[in-house]
Amino acid sequence: MDRFLKRKAPQEPDMIDCEMEPQPTTSCEPSSTSSESAPKVAKVDKAKKRTYNDNYLKLGFISTGDEACPLPLCLICGMKLSNQGMVPSKLKRHLTTNHPSLADKDAEYFVRMKSQHSRQEQMMIKSAKVSEKALEASYLVAEIVAKTKTPHTIAETVIMPACTAIVNKMLGPQAAKEISKVPLSDCTIGRRINDMSVDIEAAVLGKIKTSGHFSLQLDESTDVSGHAQLLANVRFVDGDRIRENFLFCKPLPNKTTGEEIYRVTTEYLEKGGLSWNNCISICTDGAAAMTGCAKGFISRAKQQNPAIRTTHCFLHREALAAKTLPKELSDVLDRAVDIVNFIKARPLKSRLFSILCEEMGAEHQSLLLHTAVRWLSRGKVLGRLYELREELRVFLTEEKSAYAELLADEQWCVKLAYLADIFKHLNELNIKMQGKEENLLSSSDKLRGFRSKLTLWRSFVEQGRLDMFPLCNVHVNSSTLSDLIAQHLKSLDERFNHYFPSECYAQFDWVRDPWSSRALESATDWPLPTQEQLMEIREDRTLKMRFGDMELDRFWISVEKEYPVASSSAVAILLPFSTTYLCDLSFSSLTYIKNKYRERLRTVDQELRVCLSSIPARIGRLCASHQAHVSH
């Protein structure tokens, strides 16, 4: 008991600080609790907030800070005192001690100092806001410069003078003066583009890591300076949709072999924190460096991940299929190219032919040049040649060229008309498969539709009807070539079947429409969990109503939580690229950016990323991380 009393001794009332007034103890609360709460009440009572008085200005002090707890600010030295120091005696002591020479100044002197301080404060705030706006405007202009693929100097030499002239005329000289504060020098625009590129790249890599899986599209080409450039685009799941975006453009310093392409790609993936194990598909143009069985890029990538699905670009395969022509038609194509080259290769003959076309009232005044690399040019060249056949016959007769006899031959012109018609249809198919967000399902559907038309056309040709070939149909003797046309349509269909087997893409019908009659047949080779969840989806009427109102990728992503196996299998089919269109688009931009006037550019990765990325740069975030400066 004595030990217990000694331990409790510190809580007795006589041990409490004498400055704290003990509170009365009630019967339901112990005295120790009351004694602990008493100091808190005393401290709250002593915390008294002082307010500012206008008479304090005579002592050189103004109010600043929160209105509930203002702080006195000395106009002379800028020193801030505490709220407890806002009493006349302390303020006067500060004035006489620190600024004795101003102690006898009248109130008007401090009123003028307050007015000057207010103007300076407003100027500082305004200057800070102008600098922030100028920084953001600089980023916006840099983004425009990158997207228009123009030199960086255009901002300072064209955009700035144009904006200044417009604003000066519309808003006045003062507004024009503000415009000049935006930093738009060559080096500044370059830094802004680099900053935006780094931000976009970080955002893209972060989204890919969140997605977990991605597919690649790669192609290699040579720029205007002779350097090999490797371009890559990526497709991944971003939230509730599948997104595709520019990934990188890296130079190939040595050879353009599969080993070198694999090395550059692997270094970029590892640097970005990505792995080949998460890559589910690669789409290439079918070049030997890409598809080589021993040292090709795809072979090296499959050593890291054997499950990677490879796709030969649909556009390249369609172009290969279209090259198959019977000898009679191939001879006509060769002679047509010779006629075009006979005129286009000689500037004098081109000018004379244009004058003749104008005199004869032709719709066109020039021929088009055929380029083997540009697949669409073949159909356009043949169509233009056929439309100007009469003008060409007159011109070649005057030039005493043997080609004039070909244009005078009715049968030769009928074959030329057929080639122009069939290549026009092939061009339309090629254009349909171009574009963004193309996948294996959409491209294969368009090809199946074209093959169905080939079968229909053959039946019409066998009946002697050429309604689907309008240029060929106007000729009276076109029916004599029905056998030749039917033979070509048959060989063309066989070539399409060789490059695009129907059974390869029929297995994806369950992804196109889970409720179709062919859905169950196409899913028989898939694992049992996928087929089970597909059965459940087919019986879900709510999903069937939603299916018609949503895009295919959004629908399958939306059912991920409820049907994860079927959703992941469907997304794995929708992710792969079907064409290398995005790489071709990137190369077109590369040619525009790195032209003969800018061929000394070493890297164009940053420019292309800002120009082509579907994910915009977070300019607000970039501005917050930089100190704002106006142009000087």
C-alpha positions in Angstrom: 0.0 0.0 0.0 2.8 2.4 0.7 4.4 1.7 -2.6 1.1 2.4 -4.3 0.7 5.7 -2.6 4.2 6.8 -3.6 3.5 6.0 -7.3 0.3 8.1 -7.2 2.1 11.1 -5.5 2.9 13.0 -8.7 -0.9 13.3 -9.5 -1.8 15.1 -6.2 -3.1 18.7 -6.5 -0.2 20.2 -4.5 2.2 19.0 -7.3 0.5 21.1 -10.0 2.2 24.2 -11.4 1.3 27.2 -9.4 0.4 29.2 -12.5 -2.4 26.8 -13.4 -5.6 27.2 -11.6 -7.0 23.8 -10.5 -10.5 23.1 -11.7 -13.2 21.7 -9.3 -13.5 18.0 -9.3 -16.8 16.3 -9.8 -17.9 13.0 -8.2 -17.9 11.2 -11.6 -14.4 12.4 -12.8 -11.0 11.8 -11.1 -9.1 14.8 -10.0 -6.1 13.9 -12.2 -8.2 14.3 -15.4 -9.4 17.7 -14.3 -5.9 18.9 -13.5 -4.6 17.8 -17.0 -7.4 19.7 -18.8 -6.9 22.9 -16.9 -3.7 24.1 -18.6 -5.3 23.8 -22.1 -8.1 26.1 -21.1 -5.7 28.6 -19.7 -3.6 28.6 -22.9 -6.6 29.1 -25.2 -7.7 32.1 -23.1 -4.2 33.8 -23.4 -4.1 33.4 -27.3 -5.5 36.8 -28.2 -5.4 37.9 -31.8 -4.5 41.6 -32.4 -5.9 43.7 -35.3 -4.4 46.3 -37.4 -5.1 50.0 -36.9 -4.7 52.7 -39.6 -2.7 54.8 -37.2 0.1 52.3 -37.4 1.0 53.6 -40.8 2.5 56.7 -39.1 5.0 54.3 -37.6 5.9 52.8 -41.0 3.9 49.6 -40.8 1.1 48.1 -42.9 -0.9 44.9 -42.5 -0.1 41.7 -44.4 -1.1 38.1 -44.2 -4.4 36.6 -43.0 -7.1 39.0 -42.0 -7.9 36.9 -39.0 -4.3 37.1 -37.8 -2.6 40.0 -39.6 1.1 40.6 -39.4 2.8 44.0 -39.3 5.1 44.7 -42.2 7.7 47.4 -42.1 7.6 49.5 -45.3 11.3 50.6 -44.9 13.1 47.3 -44.4 10.4 44.8 -45.3 10.6 43.0 -41.9 7.6 41.1 -40.6 6.8 41.1 -36.9 4.5 38.7 -35.1 0.9 39.3 -34.4 1.7 39.9 -30.8 4.1 42.7 -31.8 1.3 44.7 -33.3 1.2 47.3 -30.5 2.2 51.0 -30.9 5.1 50.7 -28.4 6.8 47.8 -30.2 6.2 49.3 -33.6 7.7 52.6 -32.5 10.6 50.9 -30.9 11.4 49.2 -34.2 11.2 52.5 -36.1 13.4 54.4 -33.7 15.9 51.6 -33.2 16.3 50.4 -36.8 15.4 53.6 -38.8 16.2 56.6 -36.5 16.6 58.9 -39.5 13.0 58.4 -40.4 11.5 58.6 -37.0 10.4 62.2 -37.4 8.8 61.8 -40.9 5.2 62.8 -41.2 2.3 60.5 -42.1 2.3 61.7 -45.8 5.8 60.2 -46.3 4.6 56.8 -45.2 1.4 57.1 -47.3 3.6 57.6 -50.4 5.8 54.6 -49.4 2.6 52.5 -49.1 1.5 53.5 -52.6 4.9 52.7 -54.1 4.9 49.4 -52.3 1.5 48.5 -53.7 2.6 49.4 -57.2 5.7 47.2 -56.9 3.7 44.3 -55.5 1.2 44.5 -58.4 4.0 44.7 -60.9 5.7 41.6 -59.4 2.4 39.6 -59.6 1.7 40.8 -63.1 5.3 40.0 -64.2 5.0 36.5 -62.7 1.7 35.8 -64.5 3.1 37.1 -67.8 6.2 34.9 -67.4 4.0 31.8 -66.8 1.8 32.6 -69.7 4.8 33.2 -72.0 6.3 29.9 -71.0 3.0 28.0 -71.7 2.7 29.9 -75.0 6.2 28.9 -75.9 5.3 25.2 -75.5 2.2 25.6 -77.5 4.0 27.2 -80.4 6.7 24.5 -80.2 4.0 21.8 -80.5 2.6 23.5 -83.6 6.0 23.7 -85.1 6.6 20.0 -84.5 3.2 18.9 -85.8 3.6 21.0 -89.0 7.1 19.4 -89.5 8.7 22.8 -90.2 12.2 24.1 -89.2 12.5 25.6 -85.7 13.5 29.0 -87.0 10.0 29.5 -88.4 8.7 30.4 -84.9 11.0 33.4 -84.6 11.1 34.4 -88.3 7.4 33.8 -89.3 5.1 33.1 -86.4 6.3 35.9 -84.1 6.3 38.7 -86.7 2.9 37.5 -87.9 1.4 37.5 -84.4 2.9 40.8 -83.6 1.5 42.4 -86.7 -2.0 41.0 -86.2 -2.1 41.9 -82.5 -0.7 45.4 -83.1 -3.4 46.0 -85.7 -6.3 44.5 -83.8 -5.5 45.2 -80.1 -2.8 48.0 -80.1 0.9 48.4 -79.5 0.7 47.5 -75.8 -0.7 44.1 -76.5 1.9 43.6 -79.3 4.6 44.4 -76.7 3.2 41.6 -74.5 3.4 39.1 -77.5 7.1 39.9 -77.9 7.8 38.4 -74.4 7.1 34.8 -75.6 10.5 33.1 -76.0 10.6 31.6 -79.5 14.2 31.3 -80.5 15.5 28.3 -82.5 17.2 26.7 -79.5 14.2 27.4 -77.2 11.8 25.6 -79.6 14.2 22.7 -79.8 14.3 22.4 -76.0 10.5 22.6 -75.8 10.1 19.8 -78.3 12.6 17.7 -76.5 10.8 18.3 -73.2 7.4 17.3 -74.7 8.9 14.2 -76.4 10.3 13.0 -73.0 7.0 13.6 -71.4 5.0 11.8 -74.1 7.5 8.9 -74.1 7.2 8.5 -70.3 3.4 8.5 -70.6 3.4 5.9 -73.3 5.8 3.6 -71.6 3.8 4.0 -68.4 0.5 3.0 -70.1 2.2 0.0 -71.8 3.4 -1.2 -68.4 -0.1 -0.8 -67.0 -1.6 -2.7 -70.0 0.8 -5.6 -69.6 0.8 -6.7 -73.2 1.6 -4.9 -76.5 2.1 -5.5 -80.2 4.8 -3.9 -82.4 4.9 -2.7 -86.0 8.4 -2.1 -87.4 9.9 -1.0 -90.7 13.3 0.2 -91.9 14.1 2.7 -94.6 16.8 5.2 -95.7 16.5 9.0 -95.2 17.6 11.7 -97.5 21.2 11.7 -96.1 21.6 8.0 -96.7 21.3 6.9 -93.0 19.1 3.9 -92.2 16.3 4.6 -89.8 14.3 2.0 -87.9 10.7 3.0 -87.0 8.4 1.3 -84.6 4.8 1.8 -83.6 3.0 0.2 -80.6 -0.5 -0.9 -79.8 -1.7 -1.5 -76.3 -4.8 -1.4 -74.0 -5.4 2.0 -72.6 -8.3 2.1 -70.2 -11.4 1.0 -72.0 -10.0 1.0 -75.5 -7.0 -0.2 -77.6 -4.7 2.6 -78.5 -1.9 2.8 -81.0 1.0 5.2 -80.8 4.4 6.1 -82.2 7.2 4.3 -80.2 10.6 5.3 -81.5 12.8 6.2 -84.5 16.4 5.0 -84.1 19.3 5.1 -86.5 20.9 1.9 -87.6 24.6 3.0 -87.6 26.0 -0.1 -89.2 24.2 -2.7 -91.4 20.5 -3.1 -91.7 20.5 -6.8 -90.8 18.1 -8.6 -88.6 20.6 -8.8 -85.8 21.1 -5.0 -85.9 17.4 -4.4 -85.9 16.9 -6.8 -83.0 19.8 -5.2 -81.0 18.4 -1.6 -81.4 14.8 -2.7 -80.6 15.9 -4.7 -77.5 18.0 -1.9 -76.1 15.0 0.5 -76.4 12.6 -2.0 -74.7 15.0 -2.7 -71.9 15.7 1.0 -71.3 12.0 1.7 -71.2 11.4 -1.2 -68.7 9.6 -3.4 -71.2 10.1 -7.1 -71.9 9.8 -9.3 -75.0 7.7 -11.7 -72.8 4.9 -9.1 -72.9 5.0 -8.7 -76.7 2.2 -10.7 -78.4 2.6 -9.7 -82.0 5.1 -8.2 -84.6 4.0 -6.9 -88.0 6.7 -6.3 -90.7 6.9 -5.8 -94.4 8.3 -9.3 -95.1 11.8 -8.2 -96.0 14.6 -10.8 -95.6 16.2 -8.9 -92.7 12.8 -9.1 -90.9 11.7 -12.6 -91.7 14.9 -14.5 -92.2 14.7 -18.0 -90.6 18.2 -18.0 -89.1 19.2 -14.4 -88.4 16.1 -12.5 -89.1 14.6 -10.0 -86.6 11.5 -12.1 -86.0 13.6 -15.3 -85.4 15.7 -13.5 -82.9 12.6 -12.1 -81.1 11.0 -15.5 -81.0 14.1 -16.9 -79.2 13.1 -14.6 -76.4 9.3 -15.3 -76.6 8.2 -18.2 -78.8 4.6 -17.2 -78.4 5.0 -14.0 -80.5 2.5 -14.0 -83.4 4.0 -12.6 -86.7 2.1 -10.8 -89.4 3.2 -10.0 -93.0 1.7 -6.6 -93.9 -1.6 -7.0 -95.8 -0.7 -4.2 -98.1 2.5 -5.8 -99.2 0.8 -9.1 -99.7 -1.9 -7.5 -101.8 0.7 -5.8 -103.9 2.4 -9.1 -104.5 -0.8 -10.7 -105.5 -1.6 -7.9 -107.9 1.7 -8.4 -109.8 0.5 -11.7 -111.4 -0.5 -10.9 -115.0 -0.8 -13.1 -118.1 1.9 -12.4 -120.7 -0.5 -10.5 -123.0 -1.5 -8.1 -120.2 2.1 -7.8 -118.9 3.3 -6.8 -122.3 0.6 -4.1 -122.5 1.7 -2.8 -119.1 5.4 -2.7 -120.1 4.6 -0.8 -123.3 2.4 1.7 -121.4 5.3 2.4 -119.0 7.6 2.9 -122.0 5.2 5.4 -123.5 5.0 7.4 -120.3 8.8 7.4 -119.9 9.3 8.5 -123.5 7.5 11.7 -122.7 8.1 12.3 -119.0 11.9 11.7 -119.3 12.3 14.6 -121.8 11.3 18.0 -120.5 10.9 19.4 -124.1 8.5 16.7 -125.1 6.6 17.1 -121.8 6.1 20.8 -122.6 5.0 20.2 -126.2 2.6 17.4 -125.1 1.0 19.8 -122.5 0.5 22.4 -125.2 -1.1 19.8 -127.5 -3.5 18.6 -124.7 -4.5 22.2 -124.0 -5.2 22.9 -127.7 -7.2 19.7 -128.1 -9.3 20.5 -125.0 -8.2 17.5 -122.9 -9.2 17.2 -119.3 -5.6 16.7 -118.3 -2.4 18.3 -119.6 0.2 15.8 -118.5 0.9 12.1 -117.8 1.7 10.5 -114.5 5.1 8.9 -113.8 5.0 5.2 -112.7 7.0 4.3 -109.6 7.3 0.6 -108.7 7.6 1.4 -105.0 4.3 3.3 -105.0 1.7 0.6 -105.6 -1.2 3.0 -106.2 0.7 4.8 -109.0 0.2 1.8 -111.4 -3.6 2.2 -111.6 -3.4 6.0 -111.8 -0.8 6.0 -114.5 -2.8 3.5 -116.6 -6.0 5.5 -116.1 -4.4 8.8 -117.2 -2.7 7.1 -120.1 -6.0 5.7 -121.3 -7.8 9.1 -120.9 -5.2 10.8 -123.0 -4.8 8.0 -125.6 -6.1 10.2 -128.5 -3.8 13.1 -127.7 -0.9 10.7 -127.3 -1.6 9.1 -130.7 -1.5 12.5 -132.4 1.6 13.5 -130.5 3.5 10.3 -131.1 2.5 10.4 -134.8 4.1 13.8 -135.1 7.2 12.5 -133.3 7.3 9.5 -135.7 7.3 7.1 -132.8 6.5 3.4 -133.2 4.3 3.7 -130.1 1.7 5.5 -132.2 0.8 2.2 -133.8 -0.1 0.7 -130.4 -2.5 3.5 -129.6 -4.1 3.0 -133.0 -4.7 -0.7 -132.3 -8.2 -1.3 -130.9 -7.4 -4.6 -129.2 -4.4 -3.0 -127.5 -6.5 -0.2 -126.2 -9.1 -2.6 -124.9 -6.4 -4.4 -122.9 -5.2 -1.1 -121.6 -8.7 -0.2 -120.5 -9.1 -3.5 -118.6 -5.8 -3.0 -116.8 -6.8 0.6 -115.8 -10.1 -0.8 -114.5 -8.8 -3.8 -112.6 -5.9 -1.8 -111.0 -8.4 0.9 -110.0 -10.4 -1.8 -108.1 -7.1 -3.0 -106.5 -6.2 0.6 -105.5 -9.6 1.0 -103.8 -9.0 -2.2 -101.8 -5.5 -1.0 -100.9 -6.8 2.4 -99.7 -9.6 0.6 -97.6 -6.9 -1.3 -95.7 -4.9 1.8 -95.0 -5.6 3.9 -92.0 -5.3 3.8 -88.3 -6.9 1.2 -86.0 -6.8 -1.5 -88.7 -6.6 -5.0 -87.2 -6.6 -8.6 -88.5 -10.4 -8.8 -88.5 -11.2 -5.6 -90.4 -8.5 -6.2 -93.0 -9.4 -9.8 -93.6 -13.1 -8.9 -93.9 -12.3 -6.4 -96.7 -10.2 -9.0 -98.5 -12.9 -11.6 -98.2 -15.3 -9.1 -99.7 -13.0 -8.4 -102.6 -12.5 -12.1 -103.3 -16.3 -12.5 -103.3 -16.4 -9.7 -106.0 -13.8 -11.5 -108.0 -16.1 -14.6 -108.1 -19.0 -12.5 -109.1 -17.1 -10.7 -111.8 -16.0 -14.0 -113.3 -19.6 -15.1 -113.7 -20.4 -11.8 -115.4 -17.5 -12.1 -117.8 -18.4 -15.6 -118.7 -21.8 -14.2 -119.7 -20.1 -11.6 -121.9 -20.9 -8.7 -119.5 -18.3 -6.2 -118.4 -20.4 -3.8 -116.4 -17.8 -3.7 -113.5 -15.1 -2.5 -115.9 -16.5 0.8 -117.3 -13.5 1.8 -119.5 -13.3 -1.6 -121.1 -17.0 -1.9 -121.5 -17.3 1.0 -123.9 -15.3 -0.8 -126.6 -17.3 -2.8 -129.1 -14.8 -5.6 -129.4 -14.2 -6.0 -125.7 -16.2 -9.3 -125.6 -13.5 -11.0 -127.7 -11.2 -10.7 -124.7 -13.6 -12.3 -122.2 -11.5 -15.5 -122.0 -8.4 -13.5 -121.2 -10.1 -11.4 -118.6 -11.7 -14.5 -117.0 -8.4 -16.2 -116.9 -6.7 -13.2 -115.2 -9.6 -12.9 -112.6 -9.2 -16.6 -111.8 -5.4 -16.4 -111.4 -5.8 -13.3 -109.3 -8.3 -15.1 -107.0 -5.8 -18.0 -106.6 -3.0 -15.6 -105.7 -5.2 -13.9 -103.1 -6.0 -17.4 -101.7 -2.3 -18.1 -101.5 -1.4 -15.0 -99.7 -4.6 -14.7 -97.6 -5.9 -18.2 -96.8 -9.6 -18.1 -95.8 -9.2 -20.6 -93.0 -6.6 -18.5 -91.2 -9.0 -15.8 -90.3 -12.3 -17.7 -90.1 -11.3 -18.9 -86.7 -11.8 -15.3 -85.4 -15.5 -15.2 -86.2 -16.4 -15.6 -82.5 -14.6 -12.3 -81.8 -16.4 -10.5 -84.6 -19.8 -11.5 -83.4 -20.2 -14.0 -80.4 -23.9 -14.5 -81.3 -23.4 -15.5 -84.9 -24.0 -19.0 -86.1 -20.3 -19.4 -87.0 -19.1 -18.3 -83.7 -19.1 -21.7 -82.0 -17.5 -23.4 -85.0 -14.7 -20.9 -85.1 -14.0 -21.3 -81.4 -13.7 -25.1 -81.3 -9.9 -25.0 -81.3 -9.7 -22.6 -78.3 -9.1 -23.8 -74.7 -12.1 -25.1 -72.7 -12.4 -22.0 -70.4 -12.6 -19.7 -73.4 -15.4 -21.8 -74.9 -17.2 -22.0 -71.6 -17.2 -18.2 -71.1 -18.2 -17.8 -74.8 -21.3 -19.9 -74.0 -22.2 -17.7 -71.1 -21.7 -14.6 -73.2 -24.1 -15.9 -75.9 -26.8 -16.4 -73.3 -26.4 -12.9 -71.8 -29.1 -10.8 -73.5 -27.9 -7.6 -71.8 -24.5 -8.0 -73.4 -26.1 -8.7 -76.7 -28.0 -5.4 -76.6 -24.7 -3.6 -75.6 -22.7 -5.3 -78.4 -24.4 -3.4 -81.1 -23.8 0.0 -79.5 -20.1 -0.4 -78.8 -16.9 -0.7 -80.8 -15.5 -4.2 -80.9 -12.4 -3.5 -78.7 -14.4 -1.5 -76.1 -16.9 -4.3 -75.9 -14.4 -7.1 -75.2 -12.5 -4.9 -72.7 -15.7 -4.0 -70.9 -16.4 -7.7 -70.1 -13.0 -8.4 -68.7 -14.1 -8.5 -65.0 -17.0 -10.8 -65.7 -15.4 -13.0 -68.4 -11.6 -12.6 -68.0 -10.5 -15.6 -70.1 -12.7 -14.8 -73.1 -11.9 -11.1 -72.9 -8.1 -11.7 -72.8 -8.3 -14.1 -75.8 -10.3 -11.6 -77.8 -8.0 -8.7 -77.0 -5.0 -10.8 -78.0 -6.6 -11.1 -81.5 -7.5 -7.4 -81.7 -4.1 -6.1 -80.6 -1.9 -7.2 -83.6 -1.3 -4.9 -86.5 -2.5 -6.0 -89.9 -0.4 -3.5 -91.9 2.6 -1.3 -91.6 0.6 1.7 -92.5 1.7 3.7 -89.5 5.4 3.1 -90.3 4.7 4.3 -93.9 3.0 7.4 -92.5 6.0 7.9 -90.2 8.4 7.7 -93.0 6.4 10.2 -95.0 6.7 12.6 -92.0 10.4 11.7 -91.7 10.9 12.7 -95.4 9.2 16.0 -94.8 11.2 16.8 -91.6 14.6 15.6 -92.8 14.6 17.0 -96.3 17.5 18.2 -98.4 17.6 21.5 -96.4 17.8 19.8 -93.0 19.7 16.6 -93.9 22.3 17.3 -91.2 19.7 16.5 -88.5 21.2 13.6 -86.5 18.1 12.5 -84.6 14.4 13.0 -85.5 13.0 10.8 -82.7 11.8 13.8 -80.7 10.3 15.6 -83.6 8.4 12.5 -84.9 7.1 11.7 -81.4 5.5 15.1 -80.9 4.3 15.2 -84.4 2.7 11.7 -84.6 1.8 10.8 -81.0 -1.9 10.4 -80.3 -1.1 11.1 -76.6 -0.5 14.8 -76.2 2.2 16.3 -74.0 1.2 17.4 -70.5 2.2 21.1 -71.0 0.8 22.2 -67.7 3.0 19.7 -65.9 6.0 20.8 -67.9 5.4 24.5 -67.1 5.2 23.7 -63.4 8.6 22.1 -63.5 10.3 25.0 -65.2 11.1 28.5 -64.0 9.2 31.0 -66.2 11.2 33.6 -68.1 10.1 36.1 -70.7 12.0 36.7 -73.9 14.7 39.4 -73.7 
